[in-house]
Every structure is written in C-alpha cells, then in structure tokens.
Amino acid sequence: METTYDTRSLKDRAAWSAVLSMALCVFVLIASEFMPVSLLSPIAADLNITAGRAGQAISVSGAFAVVTSLLVAGLTRRIDRRLVVTGFTVLLIVSGLAVTFASNFALLMVGRALLGVAIGGFWSMSTAIVMRLVPQGMVPKGLAMLNAGNAIAATIAAPLGSFLGAYIGWRGAFFLVVPLGLLALVWQWISLPALPPRQRKRPGNPLALLGRLPVAIGMASIMMLFMGQFALFTCLRPFLESVTRLDIAALSAILLAMGLAGVAGTWCVGRRLRTRLFGILIVIPLVMAALAVALVALGASPVPTALLLVAWGFFGTAAPVGWGTWLSRTLPDDAEAGGGLQVAVIQLAITGGAAIGGTLFDTVGWWGAFTFGSVLLCGSALAAFAASHMARRSSQ
C-alpha cells in the first residue's frame, strides 16, 4: 500500500513551529530585559555600586535597542534572515553569560548592551519574518503568538527574578536565561527555513519612511499610545500603595491578573484584526483613556480599581498586535525598515512616557500622570482615525 503525505499540512506545521520558536525567544528577551527591576539591590551590593547606578542596567539595554532597530535592516541587507535571527539569539545567550559572571559594573553594562542589541534587532525583524512564514490572512495570529510571549514575560519577570534571587542569587537568576536561550536557538535552527534577503534597489532607511504621510501618522499614533500607557503604568505601584492602600500580596495579585488578562486580550484581539483592524486601533486607546479617567475617580476603592486594571491589561497588551498588523499591510515591501522604525518609536515612547509620568507624579500628584496619559491616549485614537481615513482613500 502506498503512503501519501499532505505536504501543505507539513509546511503549515513547520511554519507555526518556527513562529513558536520566535515567541520563546521573545519571552526570554523580555524576561531578561525586566528581570533587573526586582534585583537591583543585590546587584548593587555584590558589585559595590549604588542602586541608582545598578538601575542603568535597565536603561542601557533600551538605548542600544533603539540604535540597533534603526540600523539593522541596512547592515544585514545581504544576509539570510534565518542567520540574522539566530545571531541575535546567540547575542541573548552571550548577554546572559556576561551578566552572570560580571565581576564589575563595566562588564555588567557590556552584557546589558548586548541584550539591547538582541532586543532591537530581533523585534525589528519579527513582523517581516512572520509575514514570510505564514499566509497573509494568518499574520495577525502569528503576531499575537509573539506578543503572548511578550505579555507572559512582562508579567512574571520581576516577581520571578525576586523569587529566584532569594534562593539562588541574582547571578543564578540571570544564568537561567542561558538554557532557555539555547533551547530557543536550537528550535529556531531546526524550524526556521532559509529566508534569503529580498532584492531591493536600495536598502530601506527607517527614518526616510516618515516622509510618507500614512506612515508618519501611524507612528505618531504609536508614539502617543505607548507614551500614554507608560506614563500611567510607571506610577502604578506607588499609586496602588499610597492611594488604593494595597499590601504587597494584593498588589502582586493585581499585577498578575493584569498580565493574564493581557494574554487573553492579545489572543481575542488577534482573531479580529483581519476584518476590523482600524476599528480596533481606534477603540483600544479610547477605552484605555476612559479607564485612566475612571482610575482617577475610583482609585481609592480596591475592588473597582482592580477591575479597571484588569481591563487595562486586556486592552493595553493587545495594542502592539494591532500595530504590527498595520505595519504588515502598510509597508509590505519595507517591513524590515518599518519594523526598525516602529521599535525605535516604541522604545522612545516608553522612555519618554515613564520620565514625564514620574515627574508629574512627584510634582503634581498621581492624578497628573494619569490625566496626562489619558490625553495622549485620546490623541492616539485621533491619529489612528486619521490613518484609517487615509487608508480608505488610498483603496478607492
């Protein structure tokens, strides 16, 4: 009897396996990025530096991520994308080893800088690679998988780092990145097909894309979305401690619920992006703005605050999937350069939102940071509406 195989099914399974391997790498990257948040004190004590100096381990990775995201498309334009992605995964592993065995502040910074390069490069390439791995209609689902890894890592990184640091030390906590990174690397090497660079007359310049009005409006919406989100999120813990007056156990439970809601929101929104992209991009920041205003009014009440923050996690974590899908449709031939620009905009927005939100929290009060965030989120919705209008006009 002759045995037959469904080659299309085999290819589909291979493609989704490749996407999952990238999602694992995203999980490890984001967990590595946020793990120092809960380990600054032991790092500072062990390396004989101040906690403020140790905090630079977080900011340096963001700075290198911005620079890398703007340069990676041009610098790697002649290299197989499979090699580029696995190369960034290797950098992740080297970063974990460098931080684990850092004997002084300089080596710690080198390890964190390598992590920033891996984050900026990997995220910049992720949308373009997913577009090549799965059919066009399945791109939102693929991006949702990547963002689920992001959501889970952002949820557990800080508490997991604190827990592991108490039992195996901060170096042991960072060393766990290494086997997970190796697993992601082997999985990628097995599952990712050859992805030769696509022929272009000239390398894509991320900043030059801002000369296209639809791209500029979309990036403005992304900038305001993440600035508004992190103006509030950065002040969340002191708000919950001083205004809502929650103890550590209740605060941790709310943060965990927000993260789980984010995973659910990423999955639910990803399933609807194919037909309702711009509606979702407009509604998400409007809902988040309303939630920010409601927190100003109800922040002293624990139960309403908890419910509002769970809703915040549901919508806020899903937003990057929507904008990744927008990028795949707006710049199908410049997805790598567009991805680099998007990562740079997001990293700058997070940094700016956190800085302005923290300043408002200290000078005006917690409600100032929340109000500022809600205004920016409304601006993001308006820009998304403008982007929607331009997309309709161009399709007519």
N, C-alpha and C positions, 0 to 999 in steps of 0.2 A: 504494500500500500504506500502511495506517495504522500509525503508530508508537505503541506504548504504553510507559508507564513504570511501574515498581514504586515507587509513592510511599512505601510503608513502608520500602523499602530506602534510598531517598534520605534519608528522615528519620533512619534509623539511622546512615547515614554522616555526616550533618551533626552528630548528637549526639556521636558519638565524636570527630569533628574538634574540636568545642567542648571536650570533655574533654582532648584532647591539647594544645589551646591553653592550657588552665589548667595542665597538667602542665609545659609550657615555662615558664610564669610562676613556678611553684613552684621549678623548677630555678634560675631567675635569682635569686629571692628568697633561697633558702637559700645559694646560692653567694655572694651579696652579704653575707649575714649572717656567714659563716665566713671570708671572704677575709682580713680583717684579722689573723687568727691568725698568718699567716706574713709579715705586712708591718708589724708593729708597730715594728720597729727603723727602717726607712727613713721611716715616717710621723713617728716621734718626732724623728728627725734633721732632717727637712725643715721641720717646724713648730716646732722648737726647744722641745720639751717632753720630759718623761721617758717612758720606756717604759710605766711604770705608768699615767700619765695617758692615754697613747695607748690603753691597754687598755680605758679607759672607752668607747671607740667600740664595743666588743662588748656591754658591759653595758647601755648606754643603749638600744640597739635592743630588747633583751629587755624592759626596763622599759616602754617605750612599747607593745610588743606586748601585754603583759598588760592595760594600761589600755584600749587600743583594743578588744581582744577582748571585754571586759565591756560596753563602751558601744555598739559598732557596731550591734547589732540594733535597739536602741531609737532611735538617732539617725537611722538610714536607713530606718525602717519604711515610709515613704511613697514611696520611690524605687525605680525599676526596678532589679532586681538586676544586670542587664546593665551599667547605668551605674555601679553601685557597684563591681563587679569591675573594670571598665576604669578607673574612677577610681583604685583602688588601684594598678593597673599604671602609670598616669601618675605617681603618687607615687614608685613604684620608679624610674622614669626620672629624675625630678627629683632624687631622692636621689643617684643615680649622678653626675649633673652637679654637684650641690652638693659631694660628696666630692672629685670630680676636681679642681675648681677652688677648693677651700677654701684660703684664704690664712692661716688661723689656726685655733686649737683650737675656738673658738666655732662657726665655720661647719662644721667637721668634725662637731661634735656635732649641729648642726641637720640635716645630711644624714643622719646615722645615726638620728636620732629619726624623720625622715620614713620611713626604711626600716622602723623598728619599727612605725609606724602601718600601713604597707602589709602587713607580715607578719601582724600581729594581725588586721587586717580581712579580708585575703584568706583566711587559714586558717579564720577563724571562719565565713565564708560557704561554704567549699568543699564540705563534706558536704551542706548543704542544696541547693546548686546542682546537684551531681551527682545527687541524688535526683530533681530535676526534669528532668534531661536524658536519663536512661536508665531503662529499666524497673526495677522493684523488684528483680527477680532478678539484675540486672546491676550493682547498686550496688557490691558488693564489688570487681568488676572495675574499675569506674571509680575507686574509691578506691585500688586497687592501682596504677593508672596514675599518679595524683597522687603516691603515696608513692615510686614508682620515680624520679620526678624529684627528690624529696627525697633519696633514697638516693644517687643519682649525684652530686648537687651536694655533699652532705656528704662524699663520698669524694674528689672531685677539687678542692674549693675551695681548701684550704690548699696542697697541692703546686702547683696551677695558679697560685695567687697568687704563690708563691715563684718559680716559673719565669718568669712574665711580668714580675714585679718586677725580675728580674735583667736583662731585655732592654729593656723599655720603661718601667721605673719604676713606682712604686706608683700614680701617678696614671693612667698608661696602663692598668694592670690594672683599675682601677675604671671607667675610661671604657668598657671593653668591655661593661659591663653595659648601657650605653645602647642600642647597636644591637640587642642581644638583647631588651631590654625593648620596644623599638619593634616588633620582629618579633612578640613575644607580643601586644602591644596591637592591631596590625593583624589578626592571626589571630583574636583574640577578637572584635573588632568585626565581622569577616566571618562567623564561625561561630556565635557565641552568639545564640540567639533572644531576643526580648523576654521578660523574666521579671518581670512586674508583681508587686508585693508582694501576698502573700496576705492577705485580710481577716481581721483579728483584733479581738476585743472590746477588747483592751488589748495593749500591746507586751510582748513576753516579757522577763522580768527574769532574767538568767542566775543570779544568786545565789539567787533565790527557788526555783529548781529543786532546790536542795539540800534543800528541805523534803519532797521526795518520796524516800522511803527507797530505792527501787531506784536512783535517780539518785545519791544520796549514796554508796551502797555502790560503785557502778560508778566514780564519781570517786575514791573512796578507793583502789580498786584501781589506777586510772591513776596517781594520785599516787605510790603505793609502787613501781609498775613503773618509772616514769621516774627517781625518786629513786635506786632501787637500781641502775638501769642506769648513770646518770651518776656515781654515787659511785665506781664501778669505772672507767668509761670515761675520766673526767677524769685518773685516775692512770695510765693505760695506758702512755703514752710513758715516763715515768720508771721504771715497773716493767720495761718491756722493755729499757731501757738499763742499769739498775742490777742487776736480778735475773736476767733472761734473758741479759743482756750481748750484745745485738744491735747491729750497726753501723747506720748510717743507711740504707744500701741495703736491708738485711734488714728493718728496721723499716718502711720505706716500702712494701716489697713485701707485708708482712703487712697493713698498713692498707688497701692497695689490694685485696687478696684479701678482706678483711672487707667492703669496700664492694660488691664484685662479688657476694659471697655474699648480701649484703643485698638486692640487686636480684632475685636468683634466689629468695630466700625470700619476698619480697613477692609475686612472681608465683605461686609454688606455693601459699602460704597463701591468697591471694586467691581461688584457684579452689575452695577447700574451705570457705569461710566460709558459703556458703549453707545447708549442712546440718549443719555442725559448729562453729558459732560459739563456744558456751561451752566446748566441749571444748578448742578452740584457745586461748581466753583463759586457761584454767586451766593448760594444758600449757606454754605458752611461758614464763611466769615460773618455773615449776618447773624446766624444762630449763636456763634461764639461771642459776638458783640453783645447780644441780648443776655447771654449767660454772665458776661463780665458785669453788666449793669445790675443784674439780679444778685450777684455776689456782693456788690456794694450795698444793696438794700437789705440782704438777708444774711450777711456774713457772720453775724453774732449767733445765729441759730445752727447748731451742729447738723441736724438731720437735713434741712433744706440745702445747706452748704455741701454736704456730702453728695446729695443727688445732683446738684448743679455741676460739681466737679466730675462726677462720673459721665455726665452728658458732655462736658468739655473734653474729656479724654476720648469719647466715642467719635466726636466730630473732628477734633484737632489732629489726632493721629492719622486720620484718613485723608487729610488735605494733600499731603505730598503725592499720594497715588493719583489724585485728580490732575495735579500739575505735571506729573510725569507723563500721563496720557496726553495732555495738551501738547507737551513738547514733542511727543512722537508723531502727532498729527500736523503740527505747525511747521516743524523742521525735519521732515523725514529724510532729507538728504544732508542735513547738517546736525544730526542728532548728537554726535560726539562733541562738537564745539558748543552746541546748545546745552548739552548736559554739563559741560565745564562751566559755562556761564551761570547756569541755574545753581550749581553747587556753590559757586563763589557768592552769588546773591544771597543764598540761604545762610551761609556761614557769616557773612557780614551783617545780615539782618538779625541773626541770633545774638551776635556780639553787641550790636547797637541797641537792640531791644532790652537786653539784660542790663547794659550800662545805664540807659536812660530810666528804665523801670526802677533799678536800685537807687538811683539818685532821687527820683521822685518819692520813693518810699521813705528815704531818710529826711528829705526837706519838706515835702508837702504832706505826706502821710500815705498809708497803703491805698486809700481810695484814689489818690492822684495817679498812681501807677496803673490801677485797674481802669480808670477813666481814659487815660492815655491809650491803653491797649484797645479799649472798645472803639475809640475814634479811628485808630489805624485799621482795625478790622472792618469798619464800615467803608473806609477808603479802599480797602482791598476788594470788597464786594462791588463798589462802583467801577473800579478798574477792570474787574472780571466781566462786568456787564458791557463795558466798552469793547473789550476783547471779543465778546460774544457777538456784538453788533457788527464789528469788522469782519468776523469770520462768516457771518450770514451774507454780508455784502459781497465778499470775495467769491462765495459759492454760487452767486446768482449769475 
